[in-house]
């Protein structure tokens, strides 16, 4: 039987929601091994001077827990 853990992260990008999602996975993979999937739970933006400034995502990242 395998065990999967889920963590929630927030990330942002000045380019796109896709880039923000990729950034979340890249950052998580620095300390978390065996990432299986990412679920985008929420998307939002910040606005500056009447224009979209940052793209933000709240994601859930699933990863396998290794059995000893």
C-alpha positions as CSV (number, residue, x, y, z in Angstrom):
1,X,0.0,0.0,0.0
2,X,1.3,3.5,-0.8
3,X,0.7,6.6,1.2
4,X,0.2,10.0,-0.4
5,X,0.5,13.3,1.4
6,X,-1.0,16.6,0.2
7,X,0.4,20.1,0.9
8,X,-1.0,23.4,0.0
9,X,1.2,26.2,-1.5
10,X,0.7,29.7,-2.9
11,X,2.8,31.0,-5.8
12,X,2.8,34.0,-8.1
13,X,4.2,35.1,-11.4
14,X,4.2,38.2,-13.4
15,X,3.7,36.1,-16.6
16,X,0.8,33.7,-16.2
17,X,-1.1,31.3,-14.0
18,X,0.7,28.4,-15.7
19,X,4.0,30.0,-14.8
20,X,2.9,30.4,-11.2
21,X,1.9,26.8,-11.1
22,X,5.3,25.7,-12.5
23,X,7.0,27.9,-9.9
24,X,5.1,26.2,-7.1
25,X,6.2,22.7,-8.3
26,X,9.8,23.8,-8.8
27,X,10.0,25.3,-5.3
28,X,8.2,22.3,-3.7
29,X,10.5,19.8,-5.5
30,X,13.5,21.4,-3.7
31,X,12.4,19.8,-0.5
32,X,9.8,17.3,-1.5
33,X,10.6,14.1,-3.4
34,X,8.2,11.9,-5.5
35,X,5.7,14.6,-6.4
36,X,2.8,12.9,-8.2
37,X,0.4,15.7,-9.1
38,X,-0.6,19.3,-8.6
39,X,-4.2,20.5,-8.3
40,X,-4.9,24.2,-8.9
41,X,-7.5,25.1,-6.3
42,X,-7.7,28.9,-6.8
43,X,-6.5,31.5,-9.2
44,X,-6.4,35.3,-8.6
45,X,-4.6,38.4,-9.8
46,X,-3.3,41.6,-8.3
47,X,-4.0,44.9,-10.2
48,X,-1.6,47.8,-10.4
49,X,-2.4,51.1,-12.2
50,X,-5.4,49.5,-13.9
51,X,-3.5,46.5,-15.3
52,X,-3.0,42.9,-14.2
53,X,0.2,42.9,-12.2
54,X,0.7,39.4,-10.7
55,X,-1.0,36.0,-11.4
56,X,-1.5,34.0,-8.2
57,X,-2.4,30.3,-7.6
58,X,-3.3,28.3,-4.6
59,X,-2.3,24.7,-5.3
60,X,-2.4,21.3,-3.7
61,X,0.7,19.2,-4.4
62,X,0.5,15.4,-3.8
63,X,3.5,13.3,-3.2
64,X,4.3,9.7,-2.2
65,X,5.6,8.8,1.2
66,X,8.2,6.1,1.1
67,X,7.7,3.1,3.3
68,X,10.7,2.1,5.4
